[in-house]
C-alpha cells in the first residue's frame, strides 16, 4: 500500500507540474485567479453544415457551411494526459427547434494558461486519445454521439429524410443519416460523467434522460427516464402534462469516487415541490436504476439556475449557481460556487450549503485577463463547467451560447477558462480509480478506431 500511495502521489505531482501549478507563488488568503485562457467565439470543427435553423448574432452570420461550432461548453472531464481536458458542448443553439443540424460531441483541448510566470492564454486542440497537439479541431480531437445499433426508444433526427421531418426543410445531412449521429434535436446534453467501467453517462434536459454510451460515444442502451418527471419535450409525453419546465432537466450530474453511483441534479422544480427546490437523485451504475435516495437543494434568494455539480467525496459536492444577469444586460450578476453535504440536512430537508467562490469577486493581482483591473468578474449568463484540479484549485469555464452576446460586451461571447486558487481548500476528490479507468478507455477507443 505504501508503494501504491507513493506512486499515486508522484502521478498527482506530475499532473500539477504539467499544469504549471507547482511553479506558482504562494497566494494570499483569498480566492484568486492564477490562470486564464480564452477561446475565440468563432472556433470551428469539421462536420456538416449547422445553424440552418438558428439566428446569427454578434456579427457572426449563420449557417456555418460544412463546419460545426466548438462552443457552448456545459461539462468537463480530465483529458488523456495531464493539462488536457474533454469538454462537452450542449445541444447547439439552445432549443430543440433550432439545433437539428448541431452534432452532439466532446472535444479534447489544452489551455496554455496565462499565469504570473507566462503562458499565452490560448487554447489548442489535442488528440482525444493521446493528448498530442493538433492543428485544429479535426476528427482526432473529438467523439460524436451516435446510435448505430438503434438502442434508443424513439425516432431521432437521423431517421428522417428532411430536418424536423418537414419536406420544406433541407435534407438531413448524409453523414448524420448514415452514422445515425445524434443532434441537438434529439437530446440537450448538459452533463457527462465517466463510470468505473469507462463508459460515459450523459445527463440531458429534453426527457430528462440519462444516456449511456461507450468511450467512443456509441449508445449502449435505451435512454433512462425518471418516474413522474417529464419536460415539455419528452417524446413519451403523448399529450400529457409536463411536470418540469423546459430546459430544466439534468443540468448537473456528479459521480462518486468509486464510479458506481451518479447523482443527478435537476435545474428546475418539479410540479408539487416547493419553489426553488431542486431534486438530487442517486442512480446505481451497476443496476442501471435509481436507488430511491433523494435530497433537496435550495437555490439562493438571488439564484435562478444551477450550472454544474461535481463530487468531492461520497457525500460532499460543489455546485455552480447563477442568475441570468450579465455585465451588459442590466441587473446584478449572481455567479457563485457552493459546497453541499448530503449527510447534513436542515429541518426543512435541504442539504447544507456554504459558499466556496463568488465568481463576481475574484482577486486578479497580476491582471491575467488583461483588462487593466486587479479584480476579476465572470459575468456570463451561463457558467456550466467546474473541475477540481486539486484541493486548492478549481478549473471553471463558461457556456458562451454561441453566437450569443452580452456577457462582457456587445460581440459574440468568448469561452474563458479560469484556474482559481481557493482561500479555503476543499476535499480533493479520490479519483485515481477513475483516472486508471480513463486510461483504459483511451486505449479501447484507440483500438476501436483502428479497427474501424
Secondary structure as the mmCIF struct_conf table of DSSP 4:
data_model
#
loop_
_struct_conf.conf_type_id
_struct_conf.id
_struct_conf.beg_label_comp_id
_struct_conf.beg_label_asym_id
_struct_conf.beg_label_seq_id
_struct_conf.end_label_comp_id
_struct_conf.end_label_asym_id
_struct_conf.end_label_seq_id
HELX_RH_AL_P HELX_RH_AL_P1 UNK A 2 UNK A 18
TURN_TY1_P TURN_TY1_P1 UNK A 19 UNK A 20
TURN_TY1_P TURN_TY1_P2 UNK A 22 UNK A 23
BEND BEND1 UNK A 24 UNK A 24
HELX_LH_PP_P HELX_LH_PP_P1 UNK A 25 UNK A 28
BEND BEND2 UNK A 29 UNK A 30
STRN STRN1 UNK A 32 UNK A 39
BEND BEND3 UNK A 41 UNK A 41
STRN STRN2 UNK A 44 UNK A 46
BEND BEND4 UNK A 47 UNK A 48
STRN STRN3 UNK A 50 UNK A 50
TURN_TY1_P TURN_TY1_P3 UNK A 52 UNK A 53
BEND BEND5 UNK A 54 UNK A 54
STRN STRN4 UNK A 57 UNK A 57
TURN_TY1_P TURN_TY1_P4 UNK A 58 UNK A 59
STRN STRN5 UNK A 60 UNK A 60
BEND BEND6 UNK A 62 UNK A 62
STRN STRN6 UNK A 64 UNK A 64
TURN_TY1_P TURN_TY1_P5 UNK A 65 UNK A 66
STRN STRN7 UNK A 67 UNK A 69
STRN STRN8 UNK A 73 UNK A 78
BEND BEND7 UNK A 80 UNK A 81
TURN_TY1_P TURN_TY1_P6 UNK A 82 UNK A 83
STRN STRN9 UNK A 85 UNK A 89
BEND BEND8 UNK A 91 UNK A 95
HELX_RH_3T_P HELX_RH_3T_P1 UNK A 96 UNK A 98
TURN_TY1_P TURN_TY1_P7 UNK A 100 UNK A 101
HELX_LH_PP_P HELX_LH_PP_P2 UNK A 102 UNK A 102
STRN STRN10 UNK A 103 UNK A 103
HELX_LH_PP_P HELX_LH_PP_P3 UNK A 104 UNK A 104
STRN STRN11 UNK A 105 UNK A 112
STRN STRN12 UNK A 114 UNK A 115
TURN_TY1_P TURN_TY1_P8 UNK A 116 UNK A 117
STRN STRN13 UNK A 118 UNK A 118
STRN STRN14 UNK A 122 UNK A 125
STRN STRN15 UNK A 126 UNK A 126
TURN_TY1_P TURN_TY1_P9 UNK A 128 UNK A 130
STRN STRN16 UNK A 133 UNK A 133
BEND BEND9 UNK A 135 UNK A 136
STRN STRN17 UNK A 137 UNK A 137
HELX_RH_3T_P HELX_RH_3T_P2 UNK A 139 UNK A 141
STRN STRN18 UNK A 142 UNK A 144
STRN STRN19 UNK A 146 UNK A 146
TURN_TY1_P TURN_TY1_P10 UNK A 148 UNK A 149
BEND BEND10 UNK A 152 UNK A 154
HELX_RH_3T_P HELX_RH_3T_P3 UNK A 157 UNK A 159
BEND BEND11 UNK A 160 UNK A 161
STRN STRN20 UNK A 162 UNK A 162
HELX_RH_3T_P HELX_RH_3T_P4 UNK A 163 UNK A 165
TURN_TY1_P TURN_TY1_P11 UNK A 167 UNK A 168
BEND BEND12 UNK A 169 UNK A 169
HELX_LH_PP_P HELX_LH_PP_P4 UNK A 170 UNK A 170
STRN STRN21 UNK A 171 UNK A 171
HELX_LH_PP_P HELX_LH_PP_P5 UNK A 172 UNK A 173
HELX_RH_AL_P HELX_RH_AL_P2 UNK A 174 UNK A 179
TURN_TY1_P TURN_TY1_P12 UNK A 180 UNK A 180
STRN STRN22 UNK A 181 UNK A 181
STRN STRN23 UNK A 183 UNK A 183
TURN_TY1_P TURN_TY1_P13 UNK A 184 UNK A 186
STRN STRN24 UNK A 189 UNK A 194
TURN_TY1_P TURN_TY1_P14 UNK A 196 UNK A 197
BEND BEND13 UNK A 198 UNK A 198
STRN STRN25 UNK A 200 UNK A 204
BEND BEND14 UNK A 205 UNK A 207
STRN STRN26 UNK A 210 UNK A 213
TURN_TY1_P TURN_TY1_P15 UNK A 215 UNK A 216
BEND BEND15 UNK A 217 UNK A 217
STRN STRN27 UNK A 218 UNK A 219
BEND BEND16 UNK A 221 UNK A 221
STRN STRN28 UNK A 224 UNK A 224
STRN STRN29 UNK A 226 UNK A 226
TURN_TY1_P TURN_TY1_P16 UNK A 227 UNK A 228
STRN STRN30 UNK A 229 UNK A 229
TURN_TY1_P TURN_TY1_P17 UNK A 232 UNK A 233
TURN_TY1_P TURN_TY1_P18 UNK A 235 UNK A 236
TURN_TY1_P TURN_TY1_P19 UNK A 238 UNK A 239
BEND BEND17 UNK A 243 UNK A 244
TURN_TY1_P TURN_TY1_P20 UNK A 246 UNK A 247
BEND BEND18 UNK A 249 UNK A 249
STRN STRN31 UNK A 250 UNK A 255
TURN_TY1_P TURN_TY1_P21 UNK A 257 UNK A 258
BEND BEND19 UNK A 259 UNK A 260
STRN STRN32 UNK A 261 UNK A 266
BEND BEND20 UNK A 267 UNK A 268
HELX_LH_PP_P HELX_LH_PP_P6 UNK A 269 UNK A 270
TURN_TY1_P TURN_TY1_P22 UNK A 271 UNK A 272
BEND BEND21 UNK A 273 UNK A 273
HELX_LH_PP_P HELX_LH_PP_P7 UNK A 274 UNK A 274
TURN_TY1_P TURN_TY1_P23 UNK A 275 UNK A 276
STRN STRN33 UNK A 277 UNK A 284
TURN_TY1_P TURN_TY1_P24 UNK A 285 UNK A 288
STRN STRN34 UNK A 289 UNK A 298
HELX_LH_PP_P HELX_LH_PP_P8 UNK A 299 UNK A 300
TURN_TY1_P TURN_TY1_P25 UNK A 301 UNK A 302
STRN STRN35 UNK A 305 UNK A 311
BEND BEND22 UNK A 312 UNK A 315
STRN STRN36 UNK A 316 UNK A 322
BEND BEND23 UNK A 324 UNK A 324
BEND BEND24 UNK A 327 UNK A 331
STRN STRN37 UNK A 335 UNK A 345
TURN_TY1_P TURN_TY1_P26 UNK A 347 UNK A 348
BEND BEND25 UNK A 349 UNK A 349
STRN STRN38 UNK A 350 UNK A 350
STRN STRN39 UNK A 351 UNK A 358
TURN_TY1_P TURN_TY1_P27 UNK A 359 UNK A 360
BEND BEND26 UNK A 361 UNK A 361
STRN STRN40 UNK A 362 UNK A 363
TURN_TY1_P TURN_TY1_P28 UNK A 365 UNK A 366
TURN_TY1_P TURN_TY1_P29 UNK A 368 UNK A 369
BEND BEND27 UNK A 371 UNK A 372
BEND BEND28 UNK A 374 UNK A 374
STRN STRN41 UNK A 375 UNK A 376
BEND BEND29 UNK A 381 UNK A 381
STRN STRN42 UNK A 382 UNK A 390
TURN_TY1_P TURN_TY1_P30 UNK A 391 UNK A 392
STRN STRN43 UNK A 393 UNK A 399
TURN_TY1_P TURN_TY1_P31 UNK A 402 UNK A 403
STRN STRN44 UNK A 405 UNK A 405
BEND BEND30 UNK A 407 UNK A 411
STRN STRN45 UNK A 412 UNK A 412
HELX_LH_PP_P HELX_LH_PP_P9 UNK A 413 UNK A 414
STRN STRN46 UNK A 415 UNK A 421
BEND BEND31 UNK A 423 UNK A 424
HELX_LH_PP_P HELX_LH_PP_P10 UNK A 427 UNK A 429
HELX_RH_AL_P HELX_RH_AL_P3 UNK A 432 UNK A 451
#
